[in-house]
Amino acid sequence: MSKDAVESAPATAPAQVAQPPADAGDAGYSKGLKSRHVNMIAIGGAIGTGLLLGAGGRLHNAGPALALAYLVCGIFAFFVVRALGELVLYRPSSGSFVSYAREFLGEKGAYVAGWMYFLNWSTTGIADITAVALYAHYWSMFTSIPQWVLALIALAVVLAVNLISVKIFGEMEFWFAIIKVATIVGFMLIGIFLLATQHKVGGHTPGLSMITEHGGFFPQGVMSVVLVMQGVIFAYAALELVGVAAGETAEPHKVVPRAVNSIMWRVGLFYVGSVVLLALLLPGSVYHAGESPFVTVLSKIGVPAAGDVMNLVVLTAALSSLNSGLYSTGRILRSMAMSGSAPKFTARMNRSQVPYGGILLTCSVCVLGVGLNYLMPAQAFEIVLEVASLGIISTWVIIMLCHMAFVRRAKAGLVIRPTFRMGGSPYTEIATIAFLLFCLGMMWNDPEVGRKVLMLIPVIAAALVAGWFGVRRQVSQTADQELGDLTK
């Protein structure tokens, strides 16, 4: 290179910047997900049973201030997805945050990230098949079928869909998301009409009086809002699927920024907007756990078959969650298996370029859930749901730690940040991690389930340590083999 060329080179382009390391787990995928699939996967992750069903009990406990809880949790959820989006544009990977944890936190970080995510989705899968069985029992034609049989059927159907091809998974998620969005939009149009025309809802006249005359914005006090935060955070679980799906799309640099940026207004519209509308239509005390708040409103105005329609929608949401869980853990486990920290068979792919080994491992845990539905059908849902929250909080914390390490390396001139960035680092990451740990601590206020789940943390930690000692030799051998291949 000439002297003139050297002098004209940008001073900000350090010569020591390395190319992003390749992840062996990314090889062999079909890149069959289209832009509309990824966008709808992002929407599907933002709308689930946490809003469609769980908002009823939370409105009863926290009142209109639930909208504030959804807004605050939504902002921190957006920070997590924005940080993950920046990492994706730096290096798209189906291993997603596990692959990034390997690069920025080391193999131990990737090991913890992967297995905690597996814990999240395998237990969520149990909750999902339990939910499907419970929702199916709503209709008399299914009441004679045992709950565990319905759970097994749901698992078999979604497993078959996942094993066929990624395109079928994408299409299934696309239409699941369409159903959920159409339901929310349809309800909001009805709610706005009721509000505008002052049409009575169950004897109540919609408007600000539903708030001012029934205890105000904080009818149960500020602490009631703080206590529902942990459940609200779980309602946003699955937003991180955007990062996993990016590894199987042909144009992640175009698709991911659009999908991530749209999450914020979706949170504002679907979560905060619908909760505000629900609070203006009926007093918070009228809503209750176990019934969708949308069904509560629609039944009060005499909409025929409102319960049937919403039951079908929440059943769809549960199937969508199960579908997403099998998809994401299959990819995450393959990335781990290629580095030696997961069983070798989870790295296997079928002719349709689907990592069936990891999917079957997650499915096998869900089969244990079928047994749980047989032994304890009444308690199955609550038990696994709280355990899953440990997995999602740890996953989001690891994503933020990865982003902090990534930014530090960028400042040292070792990597180059993409133009799509999360601002405010490291303060944004620190604030998000602190908030997530705060939500985790709030589980202690639930002595029946939450406190018992927190007491499982030492047990899970011990299992992770024991597991690491079991795989560390394989991880070391795999790393040495990769290094040898690079030096050839």
Number of C-alpha atoms within 10 A of each C-alpha: 5 6 7 8 8 10 9 8 10 8 9 7 10 14 9 10 14 11 10 13 10 13 21 17 22 19 13 13 18 16 17 19 21 19 19 14 23 28 21 22 29 28 28 26 24 25 25 24 21 22 24 24 23 20 31 27 21 27 26 20 24 27 30 27 27 29 25 17 22 25 19 17 25 25 16 20 24 23 22 25 26 26 27 29 30 24 26 26 21 19 21 28 29 27 30 30 29 32 32 30 26 21 19 19 17 13 23 17 20 25 27 22 28 27 22 21 27 27 23 26 30 28 26 28 30 30 27 31 30 32 23 26 27 22 21 20 17 14 11 9 9 15 13 8 13 14 23 23 15 23 27 20 15 19 25 13 12 20 20 11 18 23 23 16 18 23 19 15 23 25 17 21 27 21 17 22 26 14 17 22 18 12 16 19 14 11 19 20 11 14 23 15 12 19 19 11 11 14 16 15 20 17 10 15 18 26 17 14 16 21 22 12 11 16 16 17 20 18 21 15 15 12 10 17 24 16 21 21 25 23 22 24 23 19 25 23 26 22 21 28 22 27 28 24 30 28 25 23 23 15 15 25 19 12 19 28 17 15 22 25 14 15 23 19 12 18 23 16 16 18 25 21 17 22 26 17 20 28 27 22 27 26 23 27 17 14 25 19 15 11 18 23 29 26 22 20 22 20 16 16 15 11 11 10 12 18 18 13 13 22 23 17 22 23 21 22 28 26 24 24 26 26 23 26 25 29 29 25 29 29 30 30 32 30 31 30 24 21 27 22 28 23 16 16 16 25 24 16 18 12 10 15 18 23 30 25 23 31 24 18 20 25 24 13 17 27 21 14 29 25 17 20 26 16 12 13 18 14 12 20 22 13 18 24 22 24 21 25 26 21 23 26 22 19 25 26 21 23 24 26 21 26 26 20 17 25 20 16 16 14 12 13 17 18 19 19 17 14 9 17 17 21 12 9 16 16 11 18 24 16 14 21 22 13 17 23 14 14 22 20 15 19 22 17 11 12 10 9 17 22 16 16 21 18 11 13 13 10 11 14 12 12 11 17 13 11 16 17 10 12 16 16 13 16 22 15 13 17 16 12 11 13 11 10 9 8 6 5
